[in-house]
Amino acid sequence: MKSMTNERITTRVSIESKELLEKAAALAGYASINSFIANTMISEAKRLITQEHFLVLSKSDALAFVNALDAPVKSNSRFLNAARKHKETVNNENYPI
């Protein structure tokens, strides 16, 4: 069985910051300021990583979209048949003006 070890992270904060963190930890129902800080920072780290991943994908998708718009149109028989069928349908329908 794999043994679990806990790593320690330490930081120094002002008295005002510590009081603020203690109040927030109590309001959130945490037993200690350390558990509040650890859980909050892990949640924030996950959010930031997810956000960065989303932004990278969005930039990639936007670039792919722009490249697709810049690429010359490739018409195949299925596209031409669909366009012809659409044109016939639109021309045969009576739209009130």
C-alpha positions in Angstrom: 0.0 0.0 0.0 1.3 3.4 -0.9 2.0 5.7 2.0 0.6 9.2 1.9 2.8 12.1 2.8 1.7 15.7 3.3 3.8 18.5 2.0 4.0 21.8 3.9 3.6 25.2 2.4 4.2 28.3 4.6 3.6 31.9 4.0 3.6 35.1 6.0 0.7 37.5 6.0 -0.2 40.7 7.7 -2.3 40.7 10.9 -5.2 42.1 8.9 -4.9 39.4 6.3 -4.8 36.7 8.9 -7.9 38.1 10.6 -9.6 38.2 7.3 -8.7 34.6 6.5 -9.8 33.4 10.0 -13.2 35.2 9.6 -13.7 33.7 6.1 -12.7 30.2 7.3 -15.2 30.4 10.2 -17.9 31.6 7.8 -17.2 28.8 5.4 -17.3 26.3 8.2 -13.7 25.2 8.2 -12.2 23.9 11.4 -8.9 25.6 10.8 -7.5 28.5 8.8 -5.0 26.0 7.2 -7.7 23.7 5.8 -9.6 26.8 4.5 -6.5 28.1 2.7 -5.5 24.7 1.3 -9.0 24.0 -0.1 -9.5 27.5 -1.4 -6.1 27.6 -3.1 -6.7 24.1 -4.7 -10.1 25.3 -6.0 -8.6 28.4 -7.4 -5.7 26.6 -9.0 -8.1 24.2 -10.7 -10.2 27.1 -11.9 -7.2 28.9 -13.3 -5.9 25.8 -15.1 -9.3 25.1 -16.6 -9.6 28.8 -17.7 -6.2 28.7 -19.3 -7.1 25.4 -21.1 -10.3 26.9 -22.3 -8.6 30.1 -23.6 -6.0 28.0 -25.4 -8.6 26.0 -27.1 -10.6 29.1 -28.0 -7.6 30.7 -29.6 -6.9 27.5 -31.5 -10.5 27.2 -32.6 -10.6 30.9 -33.7 -7.5 30.4 -35.7 -8.9 27.3 -37.4 -12.1 29.2 -38.2 -10.2 32.1 -39.8 -8.0 29.7 -41.8 -11.1 27.9 -43.0 -12.6 31.2 -44.2 -9.4 32.1 -46.0 -9.2 28.7 -47.7 -10.6 28.4 -51.2 -14.0 26.7 -51.4 -13.9 23.1 -52.5 -17.2 22.0 -54.2 -18.0 18.4 -54.4 -21.0 16.7 -56.0 -22.9 16.4 -52.8 -22.6 20.2 -52.2 -23.6 21.0 -55.8 -26.6 18.7 -55.6 -27.7 20.2 -52.3 -27.3 23.8 -53.7 -29.3 22.9 -56.8 -32.1 21.3 -54.7 -32.2 24.3 -52.4 -32.4 26.7 -55.4 -35.2 24.6 -57.0 -37.1 24.6 -53.7 -36.8 28.3 -53.2 -37.8 29.1 -56.7 -40.9 26.8 -56.5 -42.2 28.2 -53.3 -44.7 31.1 -53.2 -43.5 33.5 -50.6 -45.9 36.4 -49.8 -44.2 39.8 -50.3 
